[in-house]
């Protein structure tokens, strides 16, 4: 039994060795006199080599906006017919195909135009090609394609970018090598989704270009990418909205707090930081400014204007050394009070009643003292000569106390009532607050709708 197994193994090895010898014979027969540097030229009637190209997009690795380049991982598939690589498979033990290194056969010089990479396609010289007995050559290899892509960031981060990949022969004309597309679309069956970009369309087409009397066919792929804006909305737009609307707090903050100008300047610096972040993410372009950058600029202008208005309000509020003109009071302050629903009538406080009660009590004491006249000739006064002087001193003290209380009550009433300048400052604060909120909302809404409607 063991001898039978050994016999079978020996027969199998001999068959494999014989087939290997046959494959060597095929390769020796096919490549006898073959020149890999020369383009196939089989018949005079039709000597054009037709190269069929198909691209399978594996992944959009990166789209670099500042450098305006796109990096794609793709599978390149090329097929053409080389009449010099034919053999009769019946004469060689039905061997139909074999694989050879790419430097052993002629390969079309398909080049990616508009690229800063090395000549040809990356990976094109590193893999093997499959040759069929009919002379058909099938060459497939993975490649990391890096091409130029014009970026339009006007609608950033709701933008859609279109990148064109143009492939063509660098040496041969259309009468020598013709490039045709296998399908009208790129193969997306093995595509890995990108976290930032969504592939909307992936078209493939054959374009014929004329340079003088020569024809240069090209194979063009058009990738249409739409940005996923969630990351930028959560980390850029929403904080900017919050910071912009926080500038309205400067109008709500009372002038006595002393932090109105500091708040506005801090918000202005925050918007400047957001502007620097946007500048580092987009290409420097003199053609179009992104709507988001325009929005930040408009927000900075609004916050700067609010800072200026805050200074004006503070200046008016603390202007207590001058009296308001009756015309300003009549034609400015009163209409502004009605527009802003500002009420300045003061309610009486319990302290006012306390001072009034004390004042009435002092008046009663003063009157009671006056109702008791002193007779200097009476015996009581003779017995108590100091009583009259004491009563006079007491009356003088009560009179001074009454005057002090009257002065204190008058000063408190005057201080509790806001001055006309303070009323004007409060009214302007409310008007600036309403104007800032309305203008900020309108600008934000219009810019965001314009940006999100970009296609």
NUBA-83744 format. One line per field, with one value per residue (C-alpha): residue number from 1; x, y, z. Coordinates in pm, 1 decimal, padded with zeros to 6 digits. Last residue first. Layout:
residues N
num c(NUM, ...)
xx c(X, ...)
yy c(Y, ...)
zz c(Z, ...)
END
This chain:
residues 455
num c(455, 454, 453, 452, 451, 450, 449, 448, 447, 446, 445, 444, 443, 442, 441, 440, 439, 438, 437, 436, 435, 434, 433, 432, 431, 430, 429, 428, 427, 426, 425, 424, 423, 422, 421, 420, 419, 418, 417, 416, 415, 414, 413, 412, 411, 410, 409, 408, 407, 406, 405, 404, 403, 402, 401, 400, 399, 398, 397, 396, 395, 394, 393, 392, 391, 390, 389, 388, 387, 386, 385, 384, 383, 382, 381, 380, 379, 378, 377, 376, 375, 374, 373, 372, 371, 370, 369, 368, 367, 366, 365, 364, 363, 362, 361, 360, 359, 358, 357, 356, 355, 354, 353, 352, 351, 350, 349, 348, 347, 346, 345, 344, 343, 342, 341, 340, 339, 338, 337, 336, 335, 334, 333, 332, 331, 330, 329, 328, 327, 326, 325, 324, 323, 322, 321, 320, 319, 318, 317, 316, 315, 314, 313, 312, 311, 310, 309, 308, 307, 306, 305, 304, 303, 302, 301, 300, 299, 298, 297, 296, 295, 294, 293, 292, 291, 290, 289, 288, 287, 286, 285, 284, 283, 282, 281, 280, 279, 278, 277, 276, 275, 274, 273, 272, 271, 270, 269, 268, 267, 266, 265, 264, 263, 262, 261, 260, 259, 258, 257, 256, 255, 254, 253, 252, 251, 250, 249, 248, 247, 246, 245, 244, 243, 242, 241, 240, 239, 238, 237, 236, 235, 234, 233, 232, 231, 230, 229, 228, 227, 226, 225, 224, 223, 222, 221, 220, 219, 218, 217, 216, 215, 214, 213, 212, 211, 210, 209, 208, 207, 206, 205, 204, 203, 202, 201, 200, 199, 198, 197, 196, 195, 194, 193, 192, 191, 190, 189, 188, 187, 186, 185, 184, 183, 182, 181, 180, 179, 178, 177, 176, 175, 174, 173, 172, 171, 170, 169, 168, 167, 166, 165, 164, 163, 162, 161, 160, 159, 158, 157, 156, 155, 154, 153, 152, 151, 150, 149, 148, 147, 146, 145, 144, 143, 142, 141, 140, 139, 138, 137, 136, 135, 134, 133, 132, 131, 130, 129, 128, 127, 126, 125, 124, 123, 122, 121, 120, 119, 118, 117, 116, 115, 114, 113, 112, 111, 110, 109, 108, 107, 106, 105, 104, 103, 102, 101, 100, 99, 98, 97, 96, 95, 94, 93, 92, 91, 90, 89, 88, 87, 86, 85, 84, 83, 82, 81, 80, 79, 78, 77, 76, 75, 74, 73, 72, 71, 70, 69, 68, 67, 66, 65, 64, 63, 62, 61, 60, 59, 58, 57, 56, 55, 54, 53, 52, 51, 50, 49, 48, 47, 46, 45, 44, 43, 42, 41, 40, 39, 38, 37, 36, 35, 34, 33, 32, 31, 30, 29, 28, 27, 26, 25, 24, 23, 22, 21, 20, 19, 18, 17, 16, 15, 14, 13, 12, 11, 10, 9, 8, 7, 6, 5, 4, 3, 2, 1)
xx c(-02438.5, -02453.6, -02782.6, -02613.1, -02388.1, -02668.0, -02888.6, -02599.6, -02521.8, -02884.1, -02952.8, -02639.7, -02686.0, -03053.7, -02990.2, -02699.1, -02899.7, -03197.5, -02989.7, -02772.9, -03070.3, -03257.6, -02953.1, -02864.6, -03217.5, -03205.6, -02867.3, -02982.8, -03276.6, -03052.3, -02807.2, -03088.1, -03228.2, -02882.3, -02841.2, -03182.2, -03081.4, -03214.6, -03437.6, -03306.5, -03029.3, -03272.2, -03500.3, -03202.8, -03071.1, -03407.2, -03449.6, -03098.1, -03143.8, -03474.7, -03325.0, -03031.7, -03259.3, -03476.2, -03173.9, -03046.1, -03383.1, -03394.7, -03049.9, -03147.6, -03463.1, -03265.1, -03024.1, -03315.0, -03473.5, -03146.3, -03099.1, -03447.0, -03400.5, -03070.6, -03230.5, -03414.7, -03543.3, -03591.9, -03758.6, -03996.4, -04064.2, -04190.6, -04030.3, -03869.7, -04194.9, -04125.8, -04367.2, -04466.2, -04625.5, -04289.0, -04155.8, -04461.1, -04410.6, -04052.1, -04147.7, -04420.5, -04184.8, -03933.8, -04204.5, -04305.5, -03944.7, -03911.2, -04226.0, -04107.1, -03771.5, -03939.2, -04189.7, -03902.0, -03719.8, -04023.2, -03970.3, -04187.6, -04195.4, -03995.2, -04136.8, -03866.4, -04053.1, -03876.8, -04097.3, -03814.5, -04019.9, -04193.5, -03870.8, -03704.5, -03981.7, -03935.8, -03556.0, -03518.7, -03772.0, -03872.0, -03562.0, -03335.2, -03539.5, -03526.2, -03146.9, -02998.5, -02792.6, -02420.9, -02196.0, -02374.6, -02224.0, -02160.0, -02439.1, -02364.2, -02000.3, -02096.6, -02351.1, -02098.3, -01838.0, -02097.0, -02183.0, -01819.6, -01806.2, -02132.1, -01976.6, -01674.1, -01906.9, -02094.9, -01774.0, -01638.7, -01963.0, -01945.2, -01587.8, -01689.0, -01976.7, -01751.8, -01511.7, -01805.0, -01913.7, -01574.0, -01394.4, -01375.1, -01114.0, -00806.5, -00758.7, -00544.3, -00658.9, -00885.9, -00822.2, -00557.9, -00765.8, -01070.0, -00877.7, -00748.8, -01105.6, -01209.5, -00929.0, -01047.7, -01398.0, -01261.6, -01073.0, -01397.3, -01572.5, -01301.5, -01325.8, -01703.7, -01676.7, -01404.0, -01612.4, -01913.1, -01719.3, -01764.0, -02067.2, -02216.3, -02291.4, -02550.5, -02495.9, -02778.0, -02595.9, -02278.4, -02488.7, -02560.7, -02200.9, -02301.2, -02492.6, -02169.4, -01995.8, -02284.9, -02302.5, -01925.4, -01942.9, -02215.0, -02025.2, -01686.3, -01691.3, -02045.5, -02108.1, -01757.0, -01784.8, -02137.3, -02052.9, -02005.7, -01844.8, -01981.9, -01747.4, -01793.1, -01526.2, -01482.8, -01263.8, -01110.5, -00943.5, -00757.0, -00730.3, -00450.3, -00517.4, -00254.2, -00310.3, -00259.9, -00320.6, -00664.0, -00810.2, -01047.8, -01224.9, -01328.5, -01546.8, -01569.2, -01812.5, -01793.7, -02085.5, -02189.9, -01888.8, -01925.5, -01636.0, -01536.8, -01532.7, -01459.0, -01653.2, -01455.3, -01529.1, -01522.3, -01817.7, -01734.7, -01614.5, -01593.2, -01879.4, -01933.8, -01771.0, -01472.9, -01321.6, -01113.2, -00750.4, -00612.8, -00244.9, -00080.4, -00330.0, -00429.4, -00076.8, 00190.4, 00432.0, 00256.2, -00034.6, -00338.5, -00511.3, -00711.1, -00844.1, -01096.3, -01204.3, -01540.4, -01596.9, -01927.3, -01944.3, -02149.4, -01843.5, -01757.5, -01989.9, -01724.0, -01462.3, -01403.0, -01104.2, -00924.8, -00795.8, -00439.7, -00368.5, -00236.7, -00323.4, -00211.1, -00210.4, -00317.1, -00229.3, -00404.8, -00257.6, -00442.2, -00272.0, -00459.7, -00229.5, -00480.0, -00281.9, -00343.3, -00081.5, -00128.1, 00078.9, 00294.1, 00337.6, 00583.7, 00614.8, 00263.7, 00277.6, 00259.0, 00132.5, 00355.0, 00611.7, 00657.9, 00394.3, 00302.5, -00000.3, -00190.6, -00186.7, -00185.9, 00025.6, -00044.1, 00282.8, 00141.6, 00313.9, 00540.2, 00643.4, 00925.4, 00933.7, 00581.1, 00690.1, 00525.4, 00206.4, 00091.0, -00223.9, -00375.6, -00158.3, -00343.5, -00045.2, 00170.7, 00075.7, -00294.6, -00228.7, -00124.1, 00067.5, 00018.0, 00236.5, 00339.2, -00022.2, -00030.0, -00392.0, -00487.4, -00637.5, -00580.0, -00716.8, -00603.5, -00723.3, -00751.6, -00646.6, -00713.2, -00523.1, -00663.7, -00467.6, -00557.7, -00261.9, -00479.9, -00779.2, -00605.5, -00853.6, -00738.0, -00758.4, -01064.6, -01082.4, -01097.2, -01201.6, -01197.3, -01062.0, -01117.1, -00903.8, -00926.3, -00613.0, -00661.4, -00330.0, -00357.6, -00189.3, -00498.8, -00443.0, -00068.2, -00084.8, 00083.4, 00267.5, 00302.4, 00495.2, 00868.5, 01058.7, 00947.4, 01126.2, 01038.7, 01286.3, 01189.1, 00954.4, 00664.2, 00860.6, 01075.6, 00770.5, 00578.5, 00876.3, 00919.0, 00552.4, 00605.6, 00895.2, 00675.3, 00410.0, 00664.6, 00773.0, 00416.1, 00351.2, 00668.1, 00577.1, 00233.7, 00379.3, 00622.3, 00344.5, 00132.9, 00420.0, 00488.1, 00124.2, 00136.8, 00455.9, 00283.7, 00000.0)
yy c(07235.4, 07533.9, 07571.9, 07524.7, 07826.3, 08059.4, 07947.4, 07996.5, 08343.6, 08459.5, 08317.3, 08458.3, 08804.0, 08820.3, 08694.1, 08930.8, 09227.1, 09150.4, 09086.0, 09395.1, 09623.2, 09501.1, 09543.5, 09882.0, 10006.9, 09871.1, 10025.9, 10356.2, 10365.3, 10289.5, 10564.0, 10819.5, 10737.8, 10775.8, 11114.2, 11226.1, 11143.5, 10843.8, 10908.5, 10734.3, 10990.5, 11286.1, 11109.9, 11018.6, 11374.9, 11522.0, 11275.8, 11347.0, 11726.0, 11713.6, 11491.3, 11727.9, 12032.1, 11863.0, 11761.3, 12118.0, 12249.7, 11985.8, 12087.4, 12453.5, 12369.1, 12167.1, 12454.1, 12687.1, 12442.0, 12406.9, 12782.1, 12823.4, 12546.9, 12684.9, 12944.2, 12680.0, 12842.8, 13164.2, 12977.7, 12821.8, 13153.3, 13310.9, 13625.5, 13449.6, 13306.5, 13021.9, 12942.7, 12577.0, 12552.1, 12598.8, 12277.4, 12095.9, 12233.3, 12111.3, 11771.5, 11744.4, 11856.5, 11592.6, 11326.3, 11434.2, 11405.7, 11064.3, 10955.4, 11099.8, 10928.5, 10595.7, 10648.1, 10715.9, 10410.6, 10199.4, 10286.4, 10492.2, 10372.2, 10558.0, 10639.2, 10569.4, 10340.4, 10240.0, 10075.5, 10100.3, 10301.6, 10511.2, 10593.2, 10672.6, 10917.7, 11094.2, 11106.1, 11243.1, 11513.7, 11643.0, 11576.5, 11675.3, 11994.4, 12068.1, 12046.2, 11796.8, 11942.6, 11883.8, 11731.7, 11397.8, 11249.0, 10901.2, 10736.1, 10921.5, 10811.0, 10457.6, 10447.0, 10577.8, 10322.3, 10047.0, 10173.3, 10133.0, 09781.5, 09698.3, 09823.4, 09600.1, 09309.2, 09378.7, 09412.8, 09091.6, 08914.9, 09040.2, 08909.7, 08576.7, 08556.3, 08648.3, 08374.1, 08132.0, 08252.5, 08158.1, 08433.2, 08394.1, 08486.1, 08586.0, 08242.5, 08114.4, 07757.7, 07667.8, 07512.0, 07743.9, 08054.3, 07903.8, 07855.1, 08213.0, 08342.9, 08143.0, 08312.6, 08655.5, 08567.1, 08500.6, 08832.5, 09019.7, 08833.1, 08942.4, 09302.6, 09304.8, 09165.5, 09410.5, 09702.4, 09607.4, 09510.5, 09818.0, 09676.1, 10026.5, 10033.5, 09756.9, 09442.1, 09400.3, 09577.4, 09373.8, 09060.5, 09107.2, 09004.9, 08660.0, 08623.9, 08618.3, 08380.4, 08133.8, 08147.0, 08096.7, 07798.9, 07647.1, 07707.2, 07565.4, 07244.9, 07114.5, 07255.8, 07168.5, 06804.8, 06769.3, 06916.8, 06595.9, 06730.8, 06630.7, 06478.6, 06458.9, 06246.7, 06277.6, 06022.4, 06099.9, 05865.0, 06054.8, 06036.0, 06235.9, 06309.2, 06479.6, 06738.7, 07033.6, 06915.7, 06755.6, 06600.5, 06303.1, 06233.7, 05890.6, 05889.0, 05775.9, 05906.7, 05878.1, 06063.7, 06167.9, 06035.6, 06144.0, 06317.3, 06359.0, 06011.8, 05840.5, 05530.1, 05232.5, 05150.0, 04788.0, 04804.2, 05158.8, 05077.5, 05400.7, 05488.9, 05497.3, 05157.9, 04998.8, 05331.4, 05366.2, 05467.1, 05449.4, 05387.0, 05434.5, 05641.3, 05826.5, 05952.1, 05780.5, 05955.9, 06071.5, 05834.1, 05948.6, 05965.7, 06264.5, 06258.3, 06535.9, 06650.5, 06813.0, 06950.0, 07003.6, 07257.1, 07279.0, 07360.4, 07574.1, 07724.5, 07940.2, 07669.7, 07588.7, 07357.9, 07280.2, 06925.1, 06822.1, 06452.8, 06188.7, 05832.5, 05555.7, 05253.6, 04892.2, 04675.1, 04497.1, 04412.6, 04186.1, 04110.5, 03949.9, 03767.6, 03489.3, 03254.4, 03484.6, 03695.8, 03800.1, 04097.2, 04111.5, 04389.6, 04662.3, 04890.6, 05039.7, 05085.4, 05464.8, 05568.6, 05717.7, 05985.4, 06063.9, 06253.1, 06619.8, 06539.9, 06718.8, 06431.3, 06070.4, 05868.6, 05555.8, 05450.7, 05138.0, 04816.4, 04606.2, 04278.5, 04149.1, 04459.4, 04380.0, 04060.2, 03752.4, 03561.7, 03266.2, 03181.2, 02914.2, 02607.2, 02338.6, 02094.6, 02321.4, 02238.3, 02272.4, 02618.8, 02760.0, 03072.3, 03448.0, 03711.3, 03900.4, 04003.0, 04217.9, 04297.0, 04534.4, 04532.9, 04773.2, 04760.4, 05012.8, 04955.7, 05280.9, 05459.9, 05826.7, 06139.8, 06473.2, 06797.0, 07162.5, 07239.7, 07432.0, 07201.8, 06866.5, 06597.1, 06276.0, 05900.2, 05870.1, 05491.8, 05186.1, 05335.4, 05069.2, 05205.7, 05058.8, 05108.8, 04943.2, 04991.6, 04968.4, 04928.7, 05087.7, 04899.9, 04847.9, 04789.6, 04750.7, 04452.6, 04351.8, 04646.5, 04599.8, 04890.0, 04834.7, 04835.1, 04482.8, 04338.0, 03972.9, 03769.5, 03444.5, 03562.5, 03342.4, 03024.0, 03050.5, 03131.7, 02838.5, 02603.9, 02708.8, 02640.2, 02293.2, 02228.8, 02326.5, 02091.8, 01809.2, 01885.9, 01884.6, 01556.2, 01404.3, 01514.5, 01361.2, 01029.3, 01017.3, 01082.4, 00805.3, 00557.5, 00648.7, 00589.4, 00245.0, 00150.9, 00232.7, 00000.0)
zz c(-00501.9, -00269.3, -00081.8, 00255.2, 00202.5, 00090.5, 00378.6, 00622.3, 00489.7, 00498.7, 00844.7, 01003.7, 00851.1, 00949.6, 01303.6, 01358.2, 01225.3, 01447.1, 01758.0, 01705.6, 01640.2, 01947.6, 02170.9, 02020.2, 02095.7, 02449.0, 02523.6, 02369.9, 02611.1, 02909.3, 02807.6, 02759.6, 03104.2, 03253.1, 03084.1, 03209.6, 03562.9, 03744.0, 04049.9, 04358.2, 04398.5, 04411.4, 04657.2, 04869.8, 04863.6, 04965.5, 05250.6, 05379.2, 05356.8, 05540.9, 05808.7, 05851.5, 05876.3, 06136.8, 06338.4, 06332.1, 06453.2, 06725.4, 06850.0, 06860.4, 07052.0, 07305.5, 07355.5, 07418.5, 07664.9, 07855.7, 07879.8, 08027.3, 08281.4, 08419.2, 08646.0, 08847.6, 09169.5, 08991.7, 08719.2, 08961.0, 09134.0, 08819.4, 08680.1, 08376.0, 08261.6, 08012.6, 07738.9, 07695.6, 07352.6, 07179.4, 07326.3, 07211.3, 06860.7, 06842.4, 06980.0, 06720.0, 06443.1, 06553.6, 06543.9, 06196.5, 06070.6, 06225.5, 06052.3, 05721.8, 05758.4, 05821.1, 05540.1, 05299.1, 05430.5, 05344.7, 04980.8, 04756.6, 04395.1, 04133.8, 03792.1, 03530.6, 03289.3, 02968.3, 02707.3, 02448.1, 02200.4, 02468.1, 02648.7, 02315.8, 02230.9, 02571.7, 02553.1, 02203.0, 02112.4, 02456.7, 02664.5, 02377.6, 02331.1, 02703.6, 02690.5, 02930.0, 03211.2, 03236.7, 03499.1, 03504.6, 03189.2, 03334.6, 03136.8, 02815.2, 02807.1, 02902.5, 02618.1, 02365.8, 02478.8, 02445.0, 02096.8, 01993.8, 02137.5, 01956.5, 01632.6, 01690.5, 01760.5, 01438.4, 01236.3, 01388.3, 01303.7, 00944.8, 00918.1, 01065.8, 00818.5, 00527.9, 00637.9, 00640.1, 00298.6, 00164.3, -00027.8, -00401.2, -00661.9, -00464.3, -00319.1, -00034.4, 00011.2, 00305.3, 00645.6, 00791.4, 00713.9, 00887.5, 01212.9, 01194.5, 01164.3, 01470.4, 01666.7, 01547.0, 01664.6, 02012.8, 02009.0, 01936.7, 02217.2, 02461.9, 02339.2, 02392.1, 02744.9, 02846.0, 02718.8, 02931.2, 03241.4, 03467.1, 03646.5, 03685.3, 03312.4, 03353.6, 03140.2, 02891.1, 02608.7, 02660.5, 02675.6, 02304.5, 02233.4, 02355.4, 02028.8, 01831.2, 02072.5, 02058.3, 01680.5, 01657.1, 01890.9, 01666.1, 01343.4, 01436.7, 01639.1, 01592.3, 01244.5, 01128.9, 01233.7, 01093.9, 00751.8, 00550.1, 00232.9, -00105.4, -00362.2, -00739.1, -00901.5, -01276.8, -01451.1, -01788.1, -02037.6, -02303.7, -02680.6, -02844.4, -03209.9, -03422.7, -03693.4, -03459.4, -03106.7, -03103.2, -02790.2, -02784.3, -02455.3, -02328.4, -02022.5, -01661.5, -01402.7, -01023.4, -00868.1, -00516.0, -00327.8, 00035.0, 00205.8, 00570.1, 00723.5, 00392.5, 00297.3, 00169.5, -00195.9, -00305.7, -00547.9, -00659.5, -01013.1, -01208.7, -01436.4, -01810.8, -01846.7, -02021.2, -02116.7, -02429.9, -02481.9, -02836.3, -02893.7, -03233.5, -03433.8, -03117.3, -03065.8, -02861.0, -02628.7, -02308.9, -02332.1, -02141.2, -01808.2, -01681.1, -01326.0, -01270.8, -00924.6, -00849.9, -00500.1, -00318.2, -00036.8, 00280.8, 00493.5, 00293.5, 00030.5, -00141.9, -00091.8, -00460.2, -00484.4, -00810.4, -00791.5, -00870.7, -00862.6, -00625.8, -00720.9, -00489.8, -00715.4, -00703.2, -01005.4, -01288.1, -01627.4, -01865.3, -02195.9, -02483.6, -02724.9, -02791.2, -02566.1, -02273.4, -02091.0, -01725.7, -01608.0, -01299.3, -01043.1, -00940.6, -01242.3, -01227.9, -00851.6, -00867.2, -01211.4, -01478.4, -01405.8, -01039.4, -00843.6, -00881.1, -01091.6, -01362.0, -01613.7, -01503.9, -01743.1, -01945.7, -02105.8, -02262.1, -02147.8, -02369.2, -02210.5, -01991.0, -01767.4, -01643.8, -01480.9, -01632.3, -01562.8, -01774.9, -01959.4, -02185.0, -02132.9, -02322.7, -02315.5, -02526.4, -02884.5, -02810.9, -02662.2, -02996.6, -02914.8, -02925.8, -02757.4, -03072.9, -03141.6, -02828.2, -02746.0, -02467.8, -02119.6, -01831.6, -01477.8, -01214.7, -00859.1, -00669.2, -00348.4, -00402.1, -00292.5, -00397.3, -00427.9, -00381.0, -00149.5, 00101.3, 00037.6, 00077.6, -00014.7, 00146.3, 00123.8, -00097.4, -00094.4, -00319.2, -00648.9, -00919.7, -01243.8, -01589.9, -01896.2, -02237.6, -02446.5, -02822.5, -03003.3, -03345.9, -03632.8, -03842.4, -04211.8, -04185.1, -03961.7, -03636.3, -03489.0, -03113.6, -02954.3, -02913.4, -02582.6, -02492.6, -02795.1, -02861.6, -03069.7, -02898.5, -02623.4, -02723.4, -02788.7, -02476.9, -02266.6, -02409.3, -02372.2, -02012.4, -01961.0, -02115.4, -01877.3, -01589.7, -01722.0, -01733.0, -01382.6, -01264.5, -01443.0, -01299.1, -00953.7, -00988.5, -01112.8, -00820.5, -00575.0, -00724.3, -00702.6, -00341.7, -00259.8, -00427.7, -00241.9, 00086.2, 00000.0)
END
